[in-house]
Amino acid sequence: MGIDAASFRDPEGFVFYNDNKVYRAITNPNAPILSIQYSEFFSTAIAQEFLVPFSHCDTHLDEAVVSRGEVPSSIELEQLDCVSYPYEWFYGQLKKLHY
């Protein structure tokens, strides 16, 4: 299990990995993703592919994860393939693509 290093930017939780699955711990108990009144919004956004599909879960959190703070809930996310855009590539990578 490991916490994603980029998760320090997430003010209401963090992403972590366990058994080759991706999870997001939610540290704000009032987060909209946990509220039933927003469930239709999230269902619609997922159906229209604006959000990655997720499901609420009670995954076992080890001490390294819990030490970041109290975690009232977590969600399991669908893992995506690596997305890469040409503007992120080095000149040599672009040159190989076109020749």
Backbone as a ProteinNet text record, in pm:
[ID]
protein_1_A
[PRIMARY]
MGIDAASFRDPEGFVFYNDNKVYRAITNPNAPILSIQYSEFFSTAIAQEFLVPFSHCDTHLDEAVVSRGEVPSSIELEQLDCVSYPYEWFYGQLKKLHY
[TERTIARY]
85	0	88.6	51.6	129.9	45.6	85.6	17.7	81.2	-1.1	48.4	118.6	240.4	320.9	256.6	176.4	112.1	-9.7	-47.8	-168.4	-155.3	-38.2	-24.3	-104.9	-144.4	-222.6	-372.6	-414.6	-556.4	-594.4	-670	-699.3	-800.5	-875.7	-980.9	-961.3	-838.1	-812.1	-679.9	-662.6	-540.6	-565.8	-486.9	-496.7	-396.9	-439.3	-346.5	-376.6	-281.7	-290.6	-286.6	-366	-367	-408.2	-328.7	-357.6	-385.1	-300.6	-311.8	-444.4	-505.1	-627.2	-601.1	-678.4	-662.7	-777.9	-745.6	-845.3	-819.5	-923.1	-908.1	-969.5	-887.6	-935.8	-994.5	-1107.3	-1174.9	-1170.9	-1098.4	-1077.8	-1180.6	-1259.9	-1363.5	-1497.1	-1552.3	-1678.4	-1796.7	-1781.2	-1888.6	-1867.6	-1776.6	-1749.2	-1873.5	-1903.5	-2022.9	-2026.1	-1910.7	-1907.4	-1965.7	-1971.2	-2025.6	-2174.8	-2228.3	-2366.4	-2462.6	-2571.7	-2673	-2738.1	-2749.7	-2816.5	-2740.4	-2611.9	-2533.5	-2519.9	-2580.9	-2562	-2608.4	-2717.9	-2765.5	-2664.7	-2607	-2506.2	-2387.7	-2335.8	-2220.4	-2255.9	-2375.2	-2418	-2425.5	-2479.6	-2489.7	-2351.3	-2264.8	-2129.2	-2051	-2067.8	-2001.1	-2059.5	-2192.1	-2256.9	-2214.1	-2189.8	-2147.4	-1995	-1926.1	-1781	-1704.6	-1764.1	-1694.4	-1611.3	-1649	-1578.6	-1543.2	-1436.3	-1397.1	-1494.6	-1541.7	-1632.3	-1565.8	-1647.1	-1598	-1706.9	-1667	-1764	-1717	-1811.6	-1779.7	-1735.1	-1636.8	-1588.2	-1534	-1517.8	-1457.6	-1331.4	-1233.9	-1109.6	-1027.9	-950.8	-866.5	-751.4	-736.2	-629.3	-519.8	-395.4	-286.6	-245.2	-153.2	-113.5	-53.7	16.5	78	-28.2	-140.6	-248.4	-324.1	-358.5	-435	-354.8	-222.9	-140	-153	-206	-226.9	-346.6	-422.1	-539	-654.9	-762.1	-880	-941	-972.9	-1029.6	-1169.5	-1272.5	-1407.2	-1457.9	-1401.6	-1451.3	-1345	-1368.2	-1280.5	-1362.1	-1312.7	-1376.2	-1273.7	-1320.6	-1234	-1257	-1148.5	-1155.6	-1120.9	-1179	-1140.4	-1002.1	-911	-775.2	-770.5	-706.6	-695.3	-559.2	-555	-425.7	-353.3	-224.8	-145.6	-189.8	-219	-256.6	-137.5	-100.1	14.5	-22.1	16.9	-13.2	115.6	109.4	231.4	306.2	236.6	307.2	392	371.9	452.1	578.1	587.7	696.2	820.5	936.3	1061.4	1067	1150.4	1164.8	1199.3	1289.2	1329.6	1213.1	1121.2	1004.3	911.6	891.4	807.9	870.3	1002.1	1073.8	1059.2	1068.8	1052.7	911.7	815	675.3	651.3	716	690.2	783.6	883.3	978	987.1
-117.6	0	122.6	221.2	341.8	462.7	575.2	700.8	763.8	814.9	881.8	1010.9	1029.3	1145.5	1277.8	1280.3	1404.2	1441	1356.5	1381.4	1494.1	1549.1	1660.2	1781.1	1781.9	1893.4	1881.1	1768.1	1740.5	1783.1	1892.7	1943.4	1859.8	1773.4	1698.2	1548.2	1504.7	1362.4	1332.5	1208.7	1168.3	1037.7	1016.1	894	793.6	667	562.5	435.9	344.4	220.4	101.7	-0.1	-121.6	-236.9	-342.7	-460.3	-422.8	-335.8	-290.8	-221.4	-163.9	-85.5	56.3	150.2	291.6	335.3	403.3	452.4	599.6	667.6	803.7	807.3	839.4	858.1	998.4	1010	1138.8	1179.9	1286.6	1330	1432.2	1487	1582.8	1509	1492.8	1418.7	1487.9	1616.7	1691.1	1702.6	1627.7	1633.3	1593.1	1665.5	1633.2	1488.9	1430.8	1294	1193.8	1231.1	1143.2	1167.3	1275.4	1313.3	1248.1	1196.7	1133.4	1236.1	1359.7	1460.7	1490.5	1455.2	1477.4	1351.6	1242.1	1115.7	1124.1	1195.2	1208.7	1287.2	1391.6	1469.7	1381.2	1303.6	1218.8	1109.6	1051.5	948.7	1005.9	1125.3	1189.7	1223	1276	1312	1188.6	1077.5	952.5	900.9	905.2	858.1	940.7	1069.8	1157	1159	1074	1058.2	1185.7	1265.3	1380.4	1341.5	1230.8	1179.8	1033.6	991.8	851.7	775.7	659.2	580.9	546.9	547.3	515.2	444.9	380.1	318.2	339.6	359.5	376.3	241.6	244.3	118.6	142.2	36.2	38.2	-46.2	2.6	-71.6	-58.6	-160.3	-158.9	-61	33.2	132.6	98.1	94.1	63.9	190.2	176.3	287.6	403.6	375.9	482.9	574.5	517	596.2	669.8	600.7	661.2	771.4	761.8	863.1	1000.5	1006.8	1135.1	1208.4	1145.5	1206.9	1110.5	1148.4	1063.1	1049.3	927.9	901.8	844.6	927.6	878.2	787.2	797.8	718.3	707.7	615.6	605.3	556.1	585.5	539.3	465	365.8	293.5	353.1	388	451.4	353.4	374.2	294.7	342.6	249.6	287.1	316.6	428.3	471	435	417.7	403.7	537	533.8	655.9	747.9	870.6	969.5	1060.5	1078	1161.7	1251.8	1377.7	1474.4	1517.6	1544.3	1580.7	1699.7	1796.1	1911.7	1873.2	1753	1704.8	1631.7	1602	1519.7	1602.8	1536.5	1598.3	1603	1691.1	1704.8	1570.5	1494.5	1365.8	1268.3	1271.5	1184.6	1224	1352.9	1400.4	1365.8	1380.3	1353.1	1204	1113.8	970.8	938.3	1010.5	986.9	1016.8	1120.5	1165.2	1106.7	1030.3	973	824.3
0	0	0	-81.2	-83.1	-119.9	-66.2	-94.2	-216.7	-308	-427.2	-385.6	-434.4	-395.4	-435.6	-541.4	-586.2	-502.8	-409	-330.7	-229	-212.8	-118.3	-166.7	-292.4	-347.7	-316.4	-267.4	-244.4	-102.2	-88.2	46.1	124.3	57.7	126.4	119.6	98.4	92.5	26.6	-13.1	-82.1	-154.6	-259.6	-338.8	-284.7	-277.1	-236.2	-313.7	-312.4	-387.9	-291.8	-322.7	-242.4	-334.5	-340	-422.8	-568.4	-624.7	-764.6	-794.6	-695	-713	-664.9	-718.8	-685.3	-596.2	-486.7	-392.7	-363	-319	-268.3	-129.6	-32.1	104.6	113.2	178.8	191.3	337.5	364.3	502.3	549.5	457.4	494	503.3	623.2	636.6	569.4	532.6	466.5	315.6	260.4	117.3	38.4	-72.3	-151.7	-201.7	-227.6	-279.7	-179.5	-53.3	50.2	75.5	19.2	45.9	-53.3	-2.6	-88.1	-179.8	-135	-217.6	-346.7	-355.2	-476.6	-561.8	-522.7	-593.8	-739.2	-766.2	-904.2	-988.8	-929.7	-1001.1	-1041	-946.4	-975.8	-1076.4	-1065.8	-1161.9	-1302.8	-1316.1	-1447.1	-1502.1	-1418.5	-1462.3	-1506.8	-1440	-1478.9	-1610.3	-1624.2	-1747	-1868.1	-1847.7	-1956.5	-1972.1	-1894.9	-1898.3	-1861.4	-1770.7	-1716	-1594.1	-1530.5	-1412.8	-1433.1	-1367.4	-1367.5	-1277.3	-1321.9	-1235.9	-1101.4	-996.9	-863.1	-785.6	-678.8	-588.3	-445.2	-357.3	-215.2	-160	-72.8	-17	123.7	194.5	327.2	322.6	247.5	235.1	363.5	393.3	512.1	490.3	580.3	570.1	669.7	621.7	714.4	790.1	885	971.3	893.8	783.4	704.7	645.4	607.4	550.3	659.4	765.8	873.9	943.4	943	1009	944	820.6	754.2	812.9	895.5	956	955.9	1023.7	1030.7	892.1	852.2	719.6	737.9	720.6	741.5	631.1	510.7	400.3	291.7	199.4	83.6	-35.2	-154.1	-276.3	-359.4	-433.2	-525.7	-664.3	-730.6	-861.4	-972	-1088	-1204.2	-1248.8	-1267.6	-1305.8	-1455.3	-1490.7	-1629	-1685.9	-1817	-1883.2	-1873.9	-1894.2	-1891.2	-2005.5	-1972.8	-2073	-2094.4	-2219.3	-2252	-2369.6	-2360.7	-2464.9	-2533.4	-2664	-2736.9	-2676.9	-2618.7	-2562.4	-2440.2	-2386.7	-2273.9	-2319.9	-2448.8	-2499.8	-2528.7	-2526.3	-2567	-2719.1	-2771.2	-2915.6	-2981	-2919.3	-2973.9	-2985.7	-2888.5	-2895.1	-3009	-3027.7	-3137.9	-3272.9	-3281	-3406.6	-3443.9	-3345.5	-3370.5	-3417.7	-3369.2	-3406.7	-3553.8	-3605.8	-3742.3	-3845.4	-3804.7	-3903.2	-3890.1
[MASK]
+++++++++++++++++++++++++++++++++++++++++++++++++++++++++++++++++++++++++++++++++++++++++++++++++++

